[in-house]
């Protein structure tokens, strides 16, 4: 399994992925889930992938050369390198997924393997704003909005709460990068199928290139500091919350209080009693 997250902000984009794949407890490998497509002063795009590794690697390979017919230009097909919008680039990615499906899906099904892949694709092409898409196994996709400014694929549940509490479109870029790392750390802590090293890319709006590309392993000083600080601070906050009182003890926040609209849970004490 894997965990990938991408965040779209007013200030830019943040991409983060782990690198663990496993086919059982004793078959753990490291494969990168992120690829960056950059043409300075023209376009910057990042692809994150989760799901079946052979499928995602095939899609990444085909995406380099996949072409779509341009209804407005009979002489030139659309590729990710000449698309005039991220929407068109996402359509090319969808076509690449369907290309792999048509080639491999029947053989995979015969072998008992589902065609399973989830992708995040985002970036900016000169002439329009940044865009971020989540792309599904059928090649269809949805786009991030101000109400939903981030996407996750893979083991998403453990890292979601901190993103929901922190991230808005106005979040500063460095703060969002920190939040993404906390989200990843929470996932690493709770799920063995996600693992180091991590790949992180941070992109500033309208730059069409970035040098903020880092591979994070267990020796990275910032990640070690953040991991330790997050654990300590969570414990401090937890300890600062008052314990519940059960026996009429003095408190300003009683737990043993009747609910305003619901009856308390009914106990069954004899075989003859009914739940309802």
C-alpha angles and dihedrals in degrees: 000000000000144000125227129171132183126186128198116205136168087252098047146289134301123201126185132171139167123224107221124122124175138183095186136334094291099042106069121152140170119242126159115243097192132076127179124212111195133174105171116237090007115054144350122191136169128197123200122187139195132173131046107016097211090053095048093047091051091050092050091050094047093044089069091064104020114127134196125199111253109222090204097048123043092184101057132043123214118256131166087260098057103026110129093213139029087239090062090045089053089051089055089051090051090052090051090053091050089047090057091043093054091048101043113014097089093049091046091051091051088054091050094251122134121224094247124167135137123190140187116204124182145148143101135282119200111264097038141054128266118286134190127198138186109213125201136209092267092056094251120125147190128216130232116250134191087263092051105029098166141050131204131193129186120014095009105152100078095052098040102084096063091047091051091050099044114025123089128147088260094056110122115251097244091047090051090050089053090048091051090052091050088049090052093045090053089052094047089051094053105033128051092196090072118068151160145307101068130198118215129183124182118192126192116216118264095008097103091206139049141202092191095103118131139170110213120204133171091279096056105123097211094049092047090051093047093047092052095041094048092052093047094045093048089053091048092051091046092051091049092061114091116249115243118262120223108177104055093278120166112277140138092217109049119192096192096073130125115260115245097231108013136067120234120264111282119236120219109219104164135034090244096060120103127218092224 
